[in-house]
Amino acid sequence: MKRIPHMSPTTATPVVAKASGLTLLALFGACLAAWSAPSALIQIPTAEVIGPGDACLDVAGAVPTRGDSHLSDWVLESDFGLTGGIELGFDTLLNTLDNGAFFMKKMAGDRGGFAAAVGVNGIGFNGEPWNPYVVASSKTSPLRVHLGCDYAEPHWRALVGADYAATPDITCMADWISGGEGAWSAGVNLAFGSERQWGLMTGVIHERETGDDLFYVNIGFTFSLRES
């Protein structure tokens, strides 16, 4: 994957009119995996990383279903798997290519029934705070659980999520971010194509502070850069 996604956690309320470009990039910071163990749910990352030599391109956005939220931009993301369990990517708003942000994730452990990863989102060029996190994911099937925390200045926040592989092509998911500006989301990821190389993730994000709801959509394409 993704995305996350990774979807990476948002650094503020998800997509409101006051949101900065990097806020949107932090929310949409993940490459949509075309398999049923994504490296991110709608909002939070999982401990999965894409394999070395694999890559993903995706486009993500959100539209308000009610309330005062406002869609500012759609995000284009590129995501690459490196050796050593490292995933590196770059997000940019489609209408302003000079306002992008890097992100990276490193597999930190894989023992017993759990895997763990550490990462940073929102590595931009305009001095805005980075969004570091740590997350652990169960290696269970068909239901996985994910627990972690991130730092969205000035607060540490809890990250909780789960995904369920209903079929080899359909994964249901839900996640929750703590704090007054946190949110919860629920949705589904559909893998399709001859090798499940395409993925479509849709869902709803609910902002607790404002009570607003956003309809989220992400479509991505996963491919290999390795020589056949």
C-alpha positions in Angstrom: 0.0 0.0 0.0 -1.1 2.8 1.5 -1.7 4.2 2.6 -1.9 4.5 4.9 -2.7 4.8 3.1 -0.4 4.8 5.0 -3.9 6.9 5.9 -1.8 8.8 8.1 -3.3 10.6 11.0 -4.3 14.1 10.5 -2.5 16.9 12.2 -5.7 18.8 12.9 -9.3 18.4 12.1 -9.3 16.6 8.8 -10.5 18.8 5.9 -11.8 22.1 7.1 -11.7 25.4 5.4 -8.9 26.6 7.7 -6.8 23.5 7.0 -3.3 24.0 5.6 -1.8 22.1 2.7 0.3 20.0 5.0 -2.7 19.2 7.2 -4.4 17.6 4.1 -1.2 15.8 3.2 -1.0 14.3 6.7 -4.5 13.1 6.4 -4.0 11.6 2.9 -0.5 10.3 3.5 -0.7 6.7 2.4 -0.5 4.6 -0.7 -3.7 2.6 -1.3 -2.6 -1.0 -1.2 -4.3 -3.4 -3.6 -4.2 -6.2 -1.1 -6.2 -7.1 2.0 -3.6 -6.2 4.6 -3.2 -2.5 3.9 -0.3 -0.4 5.4 -2.8 2.2 6.5 -6.5 2.4 7.3 -8.6 5.5 6.4 -6.8 7.7 9.0 -4.2 5.7 10.9 -1.1 3.8 9.7 -0.6 0.1 10.3 2.7 -1.8 10.9 2.6 -3.1 7.3 5.1 -1.7 4.8 5.2 -2.3 1.0 7.8 -4.7 -0.2 11.2 -3.6 -1.5 11.0 -2.7 -5.2 7.3 -2.2 -5.1 5.6 1.2 -5.6 2.2 2.7 -5.5 0.5 5.8 -7.0 -2.8 7.1 -5.7 -5.2 10.0 -5.6 -7.3 10.8 -2.5 -9.8 13.3 -1.5 -12.8 14.0 0.8 -16.1 15.8 0.3 -18.5 17.0 3.1 -21.7 15.0 3.7 -23.0 17.6 6.1 -21.7 20.4 8.4 -19.3 23.2 7.4 -16.2 21.2 6.2 -14.8 22.3 2.9 -12.8 20.3 0.3 -9.8 22.3 -0.6 -7.7 20.0 -2.7 -7.1 16.4 -3.8 -3.8 14.8 -3.0 -1.5 12.8 -5.3 0.8 10.4 -3.5 3.8 8.3 -4.6 5.0 5.5 -2.3 8.1 3.2 -2.6 9.3 0.2 -0.8 13.0 0.0 0.1 15.2 -2.6 1.5 15.4 -2.9 5.3 11.6 -2.7 5.8 11.5 1.0 4.9 8.6 2.7 3.0 9.2 6.2 1.6 6.8 8.5 -0.2 5.9 12.0 -1.3 2.4 13.7 -1.2 1.4 16.8 -3.1 -1.8 18.8 -3.5 -2.9 18.4 -7.1 -3.4 22.2 -7.6 -0.1 23.3 -6.1 2.8 21.0 -6.7 5.2 23.2 -4.7 3.5 22.4 -1.4 4.4 18.7 -1.0 5.5 16.7 2.0 7.6 13.5 2.4 6.7 10.7 4.7 8.5 7.5 5.8 7.9 4.4 7.8 10.3 1.7 9.1 9.4 -1.8 10.2 10.6 -1.9 13.8 9.9 -5.5 14.8 8.0 -8.6 13.8 7.8 -11.2 16.6 5.2 -13.5 17.8 1.7 -12.3 16.9 2.5 -8.7 16.4 4.5 -6.4 14.1 5.6 -2.8 14.9 6.6 0.2 12.9 7.7 3.8 13.5 7.2 6.6 11.0 7.0 10.3 10.3 4.4 12.2 8.2 4.4 15.8 7.0 8.1 16.3 6.3 7.6 19.5 4.4 9.6 22.6 3.4 7.7 25.4 5.2 8.6 24.7 8.8 5.3 23.1 9.9 5.7 20.5 12.7 6.3 16.9 11.7 3.9 14.1 12.7 5.8 11.2 14.2 4.1 8.0 15.3 4.6 4.4 16.5 2.1 1.6 15.8 1.7 -2.1 16.4 -0.5 -4.5 14.4 -1.7 -8.0 15.2 -0.7 -10.8 12.7 -4.1 -12.4 12.9 -6.6 -13.3 10.1 -9.2 -12.4 9.0 -9.4 -9.8 11.8 -6.4 -7.5 12.7 -6.2 -4.9 15.4 -3.9 -1.8 15.4 -2.7 0.2 18.4 -0.4 3.2 18.5 0.2 6.8 19.2 1.3 9.9 17.4 2.4 13.5 18.2 0.4 16.2 16.6 1.7 19.4 18.2 1.1 20.1 21.0 -0.5 16.7 22.0 0.2 13.0 22.0 -2.8 11.1 20.7 -3.9 7.5 20.8 -4.5 5.6 17.6 -6.9 2.6 17.5 -8.1 0.6 14.5 -9.2 -2.7 13.1 -9.6 -4.3 9.7 -11.5 -7.4 8.6 -10.8 -9.3 5.4 -14.3 -10.3 4.4 -13.0 -11.8 1.2 -9.6 -11.8 -0.6 -10.8 -8.6 -2.4 -12.8 -6.8 0.3 -11.5 -5.4 3.6 -13.7 -3.6 6.0 -12.0 -1.1 8.4 -12.5 1.4 11.2 -10.2 3.6 13.2 -10.2 6.2 16.0 -7.9 9.1 17.0 -8.2 10.5 20.5 -8.3 14.1 21.5 -10.7 17.0 21.1 -9.6 17.4 17.5 -9.6 13.7 16.8 -12.0 11.8 14.6 -13.2 8.3 13.8 -13.7 6.7 10.4 -15.2 3.6 8.9 -15.0 2.2 5.4 -14.0 -0.5 3.0 -11.1 -1.3 0.6 -11.8 -3.1 -2.6 -8.9 -4.7 -4.5 -9.5 -5.4 -8.2 -7.6 -6.1 -11.4 -6.0 -9.3 -12.8 -3.4 -9.2 -10.0 -5.3 -7.0 -7.5 -3.1 -4.2 -8.5 -5.8 -1.6 -8.2 -7.5 -0.5 -5.0 -10.5 1.6 -4.1 -11.0 2.7 -0.5 -14.1 4.6 0.5 -15.5 5.6 3.9 -16.8 8.3 6.2 -14.7 10.4 8.6 -16.5 12.0 11.5 -14.9 15.0 13.2 -15.8 15.0 16.9 -15.0 18.6 17.5 -17.3 20.0 14.8 -19.6 17.1 14.3 -18.9 17.3 10.6 -18.8 14.2 8.3 -16.6 13.7 5.3 -16.9 11.1 2.5 -13.4 9.8 1.8 -12.3 8.2 -1.5 -8.9 6.9 -2.6 -8.0 5.1 -5.7 -4.5 3.6 -6.2 -2.4 1.5 -8.4 0.4 -0.8 -7.1 3.2 -2.1 -9.3 6.7 -3.5 -9.2 9.9 -1.7 -10.1 11.9 -4.9 -10.0 13.2 -6.5 -13.2 11.1 -9.5 -14.1 
